[in-house]
Amino acid sequence: GYDGLESFHLWKDYKQLIAQYKRYVYPRLGSLTGLPDGIENGIIVNAPQIGVSSTFIRESISKGKDMRYFVPQPVWEIIVNKNLYRA
């Protein structure tokens, strides 16, 4: 998400990721339409802005909520099979 750009430099091997891959950035509600200064090799995805974040999804799963319709089916299967994000 767009909000993650500010902390991208804290990711493990972030320089290698920048060198090898383009960064597709999902817009967030209220975010700007362009990339911030200093952010290279990024593409803002033309997608609808909705108020659902990965944090919201993880926290909801930890509370026992069914979030299968918020992620692709293969991702949901991994979350369930590996019992991820459960309290």
C-alpha positions as CSV (number, residue, x, y, z in Angstrom):
1,G,0.0,0.0,0.0
2,Y,0.9,3.6,-0.5
3,D,1.3,4.0,3.3
4,G,4.1,1.4,3.3
5,L,6.4,3.5,1.1
6,E,7.6,5.6,4.0
7,S,9.0,2.6,5.8
8,F,10.1,0.6,2.8
9,H,13.7,1.4,3.5
10,L,13.3,-0.7,6.7
11,W,12.5,-3.9,4.8
12,K,15.0,-6.7,4.7
13,D,17.1,-6.5,1.5
14,Y,15.1,-3.5,0.3
15,K,18.0,-2.3,-1.9
16,Q,18.0,-5.7,-3.7
17,L,14.2,-5.5,-4.1
18,I,14.5,-2.0,-5.6
19,A,17.2,-3.1,-8.0
20,Q,15.4,-6.3,-9.2
21,Y,11.7,-5.5,-9.2
22,K,9.3,-2.7,-9.9
23,R,7.1,-1.8,-7.0
24,Y,3.4,-1.8,-7.6
25,V,1.8,0.5,-5.1
26,Y,-1.8,0.3,-4.1
27,P,-3.4,3.6,-3.4
28,R,-4.9,4.3,0.0
29,L,-7.8,6.5,0.8
30,G,-6.6,10.1,0.9
31,S,-3.2,9.3,-0.5
32,L,-1.6,11.3,-3.2
33,T,-1.7,10.2,-6.8
34,G,2.0,10.3,-7.5
35,L,5.0,8.7,-5.9
36,P,6.7,10.6,-3.0
37,D,10.2,12.2,-3.6
38,G,13.0,9.6,-3.4
39,I,10.8,6.7,-4.4
40,E,12.0,5.2,-7.6
41,N,11.0,2.2,-9.7
42,G,7.4,2.4,-8.5
43,I,4.0,2.3,-10.2
44,I,0.8,3.5,-8.7
45,V,-1.8,0.8,-9.5
46,N,-5.0,2.1,-11.0
47,A,-7.4,0.5,-8.6
48,P,-10.3,1.5,-6.5
49,Q,-9.4,2.9,-3.1
50,I,-11.1,0.9,-0.3
51,G,-10.7,1.2,3.5
52,V,-9.3,-2.3,3.9
53,S,-5.6,-2.9,4.8
54,S,-3.5,-6.0,5.4
55,T,-3.4,-4.9,9.1
56,F,-7.2,-4.9,9.2
57,I,-7.3,-8.4,7.6
58,R,-4.7,-9.9,10.0
59,E,-6.3,-8.3,13.1
60,S,-9.7,-9.6,12.0
61,I,-8.4,-13.1,11.5
62,S,-6.8,-13.0,14.9
63,K,-10.2,-12.2,16.4
64,G,-11.7,-15.3,14.6
65,K,-13.5,-13.4,11.8
66,D,-13.9,-15.0,8.4
67,M,-11.9,-12.9,6.0
68,R,-11.8,-15.3,3.0
69,Y,-13.6,-12.8,0.7
70,F,-10.9,-10.2,1.3
71,V,-7.9,-12.2,-0.1
72,P,-7.4,-14.4,-3.1
73,Q,-8.5,-18.1,-2.5
74,P,-4.9,-19.5,-2.6
75,V,-3.8,-17.0,0.0
76,W,-6.8,-17.8,2.2
77,E,-5.9,-21.5,1.9
78,I,-2.4,-20.8,3.1
79,I,-3.6,-18.7,6.0
80,V,-6.0,-21.5,7.1
81,N,-3.6,-24.4,6.5
82,K,-0.7,-22.8,8.4
83,N,-3.0,-21.3,11.0
84,L,-1.6,-17.9,10.4
85,Y,-2.6,-14.8,12.4
86,R,-4.6,-16.8,15.0
87,A,-4.4,-15.7,18.6
